[in-house]
Amino acid sequence: MPPSLRLEQDGAIAVLTLARAAKRNALDDVTVEGLAGFFRRPPDRVRAVVLNADGDHFCAGLDLAELGERDVVGGLHHSRMWHEAFAQLESGSVPVVSVLKGAVIGGGLELAAATHIRVAEPSAFFALPEGRRGLFVGGGGSVRVPRLIGAHRMADMMLTGRVLSADQGAAIGLVHYRVDEGAGLERAVELAGRIAENSALTNYAVLQALPRIAEAAPDTGLLMESMMSAIAQDSAEAKERMRAFLAGRAPKVHADREEASL
């Protein structure tokens, strides 16, 4: 774990913190490789991760000191290194909840888009300044961000340099939860706690099967769904949870509650 990342673990929940506040948590190669290593092999017993950040900003993108004078081949390999790291996060074994505040721009937005649940404080703002700097996104943003907000909105951000507020980000799908200033970490830990209580097989299906089903042709997706549903319901844990529900030993879903449990 490089010094730019800090890990705290409480039972099944790990809080991984970007620790480069003086650089607005801009990502250098060591930090990106550290993220890849962590999510490739998360600590034992961890069932959910909160991705947090020191200081006032989540992440101001690529540390421009890392940009250097790369040729085309070097630039290609650097971009692919980011792709591999963020893929470890997005398609890894544990759900990730990110805490967004201050700058969530460039590579910082690409990193946030790879997380599964995003919690934003009022200070959060979103931008893709690469287009105004003669660059193009290279950390997976052109794949992940359009899936969240549509290619047309991403084009607007890149062509005009438009900056979105936390409320605007929530309105178009960049943010799942909007919280008060300073409340992001607490809310993220709460959500991670709920996620950690789920069946491990269900969480695996959501991370691994759901994205593939969503991208498949309808008939293929429906077949994959049937297969995943059959596998999940046959697990011992699922059977025990259903018995508890039918016996009245598990909470039901209510309209005035955010929890939805079996």
Stockholm file with secondary structure:
# STOCKHOLM 1.0

chainA/1-262         MPPSLRLEQDGAIAVLTLARAAKRNALDDVTVEGLAGFFRRPPDRVRAVVLNADGDHFCAGLDLAELGERDVVGGLHHSRMWHEAFAQLESGSVPVVSVLKGAVIGGGLELAAATHIRVAEPSAFFALPEGRRGLFVGGGGSVRVPRLIGAHRMADMMLTGRVLSADQGAAIGLVHYRVDEGAGLERAVELAGRIAENSALTNYAVLQALPRIAEAAPDTGLLMESMMSAIAQDSAEAKERMRAFLAGRAPKVHADREEASL
#=GR chainA/1-262 SS CCTTEEEEEETTEEEEEECCGGGTTCBCHHHHHHHHHHHHSCCTTCCEEEEEESTTCSBCSBCGGGTTTCCHHHHHHHHHHHHHHHHHHHTSSSCEEEEECSEEETHHHHHHHHSSEEEECTTCEEECGGGGGTCCCCSSHHHHHHHHHCHHHHHHHHHHCCCEEHHHHHHHTSCSEECCTTCHHHHHHHHHHHHHHSCHHHHHIIIIIHHHHHHSCHHHHHHHHHHHHHHHHTSHHHHHHHHHHHTTCSCCCCTTCSCCCC
#=GC SS_cons         CCTTEEEEEETTEEEEEECCGGGTTCBCHHHHHHHHHHHHSCCTTCCEEEEEESTTCSBCSBCGGGTTTCCHHHHHHHHHHHHHHHHHHHTSSSCEEEEECSEEETHHHHHHHHSSEEEECTTCEEECGGGGGTCCCCSSHHHHHHHHHCHHHHHHHHHHCCCEEHHHHHHHTSCSEECCTTCHHHHHHHHHHHHHHSCHHHHHIIIIIHHHHHHSCHHHHHHHHHHHHHHHHTSHHHHHHHHHHHTTCSCCCCTTCSCCCC
//
